[in-house]
């Protein structure tokens, strides 16, 4: 099973579950019924498992090119494994990977329909966008915007679990927070860490296109926007979160985003890009813990 979990980057995928959990809890201002929680966890796990596997299935040819004539980089602690990219390493057959992805995708579709049929369309859109993202690797660095759309799909879907008719402007605020976090904390650092491999295949990424100086500035800018937006997120919640919540949220943004982002800007190297990626991966989990504490405290007051 390790090969299949490596295909789906399951460790990272499990961390990603915190993002839709945070958004749903923030939006509703209270904890949903336990049956909704269990179905949502299963559906989100199935969706992330399928979409991450789809990434490797679509990009297997390019991944094999990347590893020709050079070693893989160490990766990130949140998804480090000797079996990373199992299709490119030929330790898992394409047919097996396709069956794995397809099974989890069908399960995610069923769960989505049971939660809210609208989520089915969000899931389908996310899958299409993931394919587009992979196909644009050698075409344009603007693919980073597509990555933001893909990553936002899960949290936005989570809102529709707890609210059938979400207020569009609040939804846009939540989308912007996820979008800029993904670009500055995940996508650009990942491309930065993969620069050597990407150059072998003539990939178009922000670090390659603009150089490390400008890429570092883009990282700092997008992470700063993420943290600023986070201070306005209580507007989308019916819960009385208040100033203490905002200060806790801003502290999390400094620890998990701004501090490692600034270190990357100063050092401009792969290890610090990987460090930012790792630290930023825990940012939604930190936000989920914070909002859970404050909502629980409100319920007990």
HELIX and SHEET records of a PDB file:
HELIX    1   1 UNK A    2  UNK A    7  1                                   6    
HELIX    2   2 UNK A   10  UNK A   28  1                                  19    
HELIX    3   3 UNK A   34  UNK A   58  1                                  25    
HELIX    4   4 UNK A   60  UNK A   67  1                                   8    
HELIX    5   5 UNK A   94  UNK A  115  1                                  22    
HELIX    6   6 UNK A  117  UNK A  135  1                                  19    
HELIX    7   7 UNK A  143  UNK A  162  1                                  20    
HELIX    8   8 UNK A  168  UNK A  182  1                                  15    
HELIX    9   9 UNK A  183  UNK A  187  3                                   5    
HELIX   10  10 UNK A  188  UNK A  193  1                                   6    
HELIX   11  11 UNK A  195  UNK A  200  1                                   6    
HELIX   12  12 UNK A  206  UNK A  230  1                                  25    
HELIX   13  13 UNK A  233  UNK A  236  5                                   4    
HELIX   14  14 UNK A  242  UNK A  253  1                                  12    
HELIX   15  15 UNK A  254  UNK A  258  3                                   5    
HELIX   16  16 UNK A  259  UNK A  267  1                                   9    
HELIX   17  17 UNK A  270  UNK A  281  1                                  12    
HELIX   18  18 UNK A  283  UNK A  300  1                                  18    
END                                                                             
